[in-house]
Structure formats: C-alpha cells, structure tokens
Amino acid sequence: MQTVYLIGVDGSNCCGRAVDYVKERATENSGKVLVAHVIEWSPFTFSTPAENETRHLRREQELERAREQVVGPVVKQLQDAGVDAEGLVAHGHVGQTLVRLGRKHEVTCLVIGRKGASRLAQLFGSVANQVVQLVDRPVIVVP
Amino acid sequence: MPTVREYRYRLTALLLLLMTSAPALAQESIDAKIDNIVRPAADWVSSIIFWSFPLAGQQVPFVLVWLIAAAAVFTLYFRFINIRALGHGFKLVRGDYDDPDAAGEVSHFQALTTALSGTVGLGNIAGVAIAVSIGGPGATFWMILAGFLGMSSKFTECTLGVKYRNENPDGTVSGGPMYYLSRGLAEKGPGFAKLGKVLAVLFAIFCVGGSFGGGNMFQANQSFSQLLNVTGGEASWLYGKGWLFGLIVAAAVGLVVIGGIRSIASVTSKIVPFMGIVYVLAGLVIIFANLSAVPAAFAAIFEGAFAPQGIAGGIIGVLLQGVQRAAFSNEAGVGSAAIAHSAVRTSRPVTEGLVALYEPFVDTIVVCTITALVIIITGTWDPGVDPSAGVQLTSDAFESAISWFPWVLTLAVVLFAFSTMISWSYYGLKSWTFLFGESKVTDATYKILFLIFVVIGSSMQLGAVINFSDAMIFAMAFPNLLGCYFLMPVVKRELNEYWADLKAGRLIKAVDR
C-alpha cells in the first residue's frame, strides 16, 4: 500500500523544514503527499446582512488565493522533485480540520511544522499542540 | 463615467456638506417644523393600514387579526412545529448537521444572529414599555402567546426565503418575500404568476416604507429620547436638538452603507450581541434580587390578561396591545427576516426555517418578557403612568434597581438602534433594487433617502413616528402572508421529506463525516 502523507502548511517558513522532511520521506518510499492549508474560520461569529450576501463569493476567493499562494508553490516544489503531490484547502478550526482531512483521505500520517517553542505557545497551545491532542493516527512534528 | 470610488467620495462630501450647513438652518425649532410637515402624511398612512372594525366595544385593527390568525393557522397546519422542532432547531444552530466541506459559507448560527440583530432592538425595550403602560401587565401574556405562535410564521417565511432565493451570476444571493412571492406563485400557474408579481411589488414598496419607518425613524427617535433622558430631560443641552443627533447618526450610518466602511458595521455586529447579553443579565439580576415579587408579577400578568382592571377596552384592549408590540418586536409574518435568512447556504431550505423558530423565541419570549417583568416587579408601572413614555419607562425601571444602569441602557439603545438601521437599510435596499433594478444611481438614491429619514425620525414627536413605523411594517404582512397561505403546501412537502429523513436517520451528522 502506498504511503500517504498529509502536510499542513500556512505559508510561513517553519513549514519549509517540514516540506523538506516529507519530500525526503516520500522520495524514499515513493509515497504520495497531500498539501493542506486551513483558513481559520468559525461558524459562530456575528456578521451583517451585506457580509452574508457576499460570503459565498468571498469564500471562493479565499480558497482560490490559498490555492495559488500558499498550497500551489509547495505542491509545485514537491512535484519538481518528482513527488506525487496534491493540494487541499478548507475553512475551519485549524487543528480539527487538519485531523478531519487526514481521516477523510485515509492518510498514513500527518506531518506538521512547529514554530519556535515560545512560552506563549505553551500557554495557549499551538496548531501542533491541537493536532497532537486530536489526531487519530500517527503524526510527525518537524521542529 | 465616475468610478465607484469617486462616487463614494462625492456622496461622503455631500453628507459632510449637509452636516456642516444644518446648524445654520437651525432657527428656533427645526424639530417642530419637520414634525408639522410630516405628521399629517404619517397619520393618513396609518389610518389606512390600521383600518379597524368594532368588536365588543373596542376598535380592532384588521391587520392584527390578520397576523395572529396566520400565526395560528401555520401553528396548526405544521402541527405545532414551534414546539416539536425546538430541540432539532437547536442542534442545527449548534452546527451538528453542518457539512464540514461547506465550511466557510454562512452558517445557520450566523444567519440567525444576523436576523436577530435586525429585530432585537428598541421593540424589546421601548415597545414593551408602551405595551405595558397602555395595556397593563396583562399585555405581557398576550405578547408571549403572540411570540409563541409567531414562531410558526417565521418558520414558514424563512423556509420559503431560502427555497426561492435568487443566486446571482456573480455568486451573491438575494432572497426574501419579493422572490418567493414572484417565483413561488409563478410555479402554481399563469394566473398565480400575475398575482405573485403584484404581491411582490406591493411587498417591496411596503418594505421600503418599513425601512424608513420602524427600521429607521422609530430607532432614531427612541434612541434620541433615551439620550435626552439620561442627560437631564428638558434641562439637557440636547433638548430640541433632535436634528443634530439625527445628523450624527446619519453620518455614522452613511459611512457604513455609502462609504462602504465595513469595519464600523463589523464592530457593531460584535458589540450588539454583547450588549444584548448585558441587558438580559441585568434584567435577570433585578428579577432574582426581587424574587419574592415574581409570583405577584405573574399573578398580575395573568389577572391583567383575562380580567384587566381600569384598562381602556378591557380584555380586547389588553390583547391588542400585546399582539401589536409582539409583532412589531419580532416581525413574525412581516417577512423582513426572510431576507436576512436567505443568505444561508443549505441544500435543505427547511433547516433555515427550523433555525428561524428561535428568532421570536429569543426576541419575544425571552427578551421582551424580561423587560416586562423588570417594569412590573420594580413597581415602575402603575395604572396612571404616562403611556407616551416609551423607552423612559424601561429606563426608570432599571434605574430603580441599578442606579447607573440608564447609562448602559443608553449605550445599548443607541447600538441596538444602529444595528437595526444597518439591517433594515439592507432589507429596504433589496426591495428598492427589486423595484427599480440594480444600478449605482438607484442604490445611491435609496441610501440618501434613508439617511434623510434618520434625521426626520429623531426630530419628530413619538406618536407620529410610532404610527408611521407601525403602519409600514404591518403593511408588509398583507402581501407576505397572503403568499405564504398559497405556498404553505410547498413548505409542508419540504418539511415532511426532511422530517422523514431525520426520523429514519438518513441525515449525516457532522461528527460522522
């Protein structure tokens, strides 16, 4: 069975190391990589009627922008290295959504980068913390 | 051709010009002048809409019978949907049945709270005070009952709003009674198509009127009245300067609707729910502090509802006050909320109707009841109270328990009024463009008119404003509910299919996806 990795990217440089890591692994075992970006969004916010009217349109624009600017470059970088890669973009709570995408696509394991180990992140929890707590399959955190 | 941006600048400049030149026009009493001009027209309009017939020695406005009858019919026709679907409605609001792949679209919660911010407002604070001061404590009972039945009207209109909304080529959505009246009735046959068009146009005209009346002038008027109260009443430097307050509010509204400054609107949309919670909590604190007075208050409410003492018109008079203020506050049957609810993205229109059940529930059964209880248990109400007091009565009631609360209430009132105006300017604009087509000119014309009415509203006497506001908002119920009667079998079909799926476990929960 082919190994499938799901890597969470957010456009910052910390996931560069995670990308390098997954590129190496996927090349070794000719695995597949799903490059996922989650747009932070909550259904429990308040909005005006005018915002609601254009929400569908804005959602499409947000997805398009994320596909082009965040996920696209990483997918291309992996494909250029000969790795089978595909992009995913979704709205939602970042940790929960990454875990859900991993389950939905039945991936072998999740790969996420971690920003510096600041005290603030220890206090409030980073995306890496959330994923580790929620995940239902192996997860690799690349520091 | 001017670009949109240039256009906005010009409008903003015009607005500033209006603002700076107005004080120069301020002779002894601008307020009285505006009141004199507008009052006869306002009174004439309301005398038509509130055509009434005598019953048990009391003049009963036909429109109230129309509203409450429809609410009762829908409640029976959908077999007490307002009770049996409350649990499921709550799960929908909580997002239990959301498709995670559709995340990022307008959620049920957002559609509900957006619609609520258009209805929770002065109707809950000033309207209830008016009902209690004219109809006595018993009006509360009829208000709650009307709110309860009104849930079924909301269910019907919001389901239709989503089902027949228009998805524009640019990806935006427009919905509401004008669309379900014209498109829904057209499905029924060529004769109905003509009727639907007439009803849709009538609705749109009244909705534009309502957006100038209850959605605008009433709000401006009552928030100014409250501001005047806390700053010292007739001794206040603001006394007789309603036009000035109107200009400031108009400028703020103008920045949002013409200037396109979203940040003001989105800040308000976040503060308003917070203020609502503060209001409810303060009410609960007062109620709990006077817990021993609560049984007596409920006794007064029941006694006043069925055997009122010293109220003009007796039981019918009390009932009318309760029903009228409930309808004005939660707008069930009026059709306005269907415009706000139709933005939700769902494959099952019924789900939005079920969510909308919570609107009259929160608005009338929770918030209005709290206001009424506070007025009654603090003893602020007595049979001799001035019936034109409006918001002042509520303010006095809260003040008697929490001395600094009128200031908080003032802030809440102004913010509620502002958010209600933003919502209604949207409802009105949607109706306006339905009538006149979408273009920059029609858009701007409506918005300028809307701002002018803000100033007029804060300058007029309460009586004339209330009559006109009520008249326009209630007028919307005629075409809307007539259409809903014709279309209720459609809603029933949708509901039965959905309910069968729900009972058979064919609906996938979010956690199982």
Chai-1 contact restraints between the chains, C-beta under 6 A:
chainA,res_idxA,chainB,res_idxB,connection_type,confidence,min_distance_angstrom,max_distance_angstrom,comment,restraint_id
A,W41,B,G104,contact,1.0,0.0,6.0,A-B,restraint_1
A,P43,B,G95,contact,1.0,0.0,6.0,A-B,restraint_2
A,P43,B,S107,contact,1.0,0.0,6.0,A-B,restraint_3
A,P43,B,F109,contact,1.0,0.0,6.0,A-B,restraint_4
A,F44,B,F109,contact,1.0,0.0,6.0,A-B,restraint_5
A,F46,B,T113,contact,1.0,0.0,6.0,A-B,restraint_6
A,F46,B,S269,contact,1.0,0.0,6.0,A-B,restraint_7
A,F46,B,K270,contact,1.0,0.0,6.0,A-B,restraint_8
A,F46,B,P273,contact,1.0,0.0,6.0,A-B,restraint_9
A,S47,B,Q110,contact,1.0,0.0,6.0,A-B,restraint_10
A,S47,B,T114,contact,1.0,0.0,6.0,A-B,restraint_11
A,S47,B,S269,contact,1.0,0.0,6.0,A-B,restraint_12
A,T48,B,A265,contact,1.0,0.0,6.0,A-B,restraint_13
A,T48,B,S269,contact,1.0,0.0,6.0,A-B,restraint_14
A,P49,B,T114,contact,1.0,0.0,6.0,A-B,restraint_15
A,P49,B,A340,contact,1.0,0.0,6.0,A-B,restraint_16
A,P49,B,S423,contact,1.0,0.0,6.0,A-B,restraint_17
A,P49,B,Y426,contact,1.0,0.0,6.0,A-B,restraint_18
A,A50,B,Y426,contact,1.0,0.0,6.0,A-B,restraint_19
A,N52,B,V106,contact,1.0,0.0,6.0,A-B,restraint_20
A,N52,B,T114,contact,1.0,0.0,6.0,A-B,restraint_21
A,N52,B,A343,contact,1.0,0.0,6.0,A-B,restraint_22
A,E53,B,T172,contact,1.0,0.0,6.0,A-B,restraint_23
A,E53,B,A343,contact,1.0,0.0,6.0,A-B,restraint_24
A,T54,B,T172,contact,1.0,0.0,6.0,A-B,restraint_25
A,R55,B,V106,contact,1.0,0.0,6.0,A-B,restraint_26
A,H56,B,G171,contact,1.0,0.0,6.0,A-B,restraint_27
A,L57,B,G171,contact,1.0,0.0,6.0,A-B,restraint_28
A,L57,B,T172,contact,1.0,0.0,6.0,A-B,restraint_29
A,R59,B,G104,contact,1.0,0.0,6.0,A-B,restraint_30
A,R59,B,E105,contact,1.0,0.0,6.0,A-B,restraint_31
A,H91,B,A103,contact,1.0,0.0,6.0,A-B,restraint_32
A,H91,B,G104,contact,1.0,0.0,6.0,A-B,restraint_33
A,G92,B,A103,contact,1.0,0.0,6.0,A-B,restraint_34
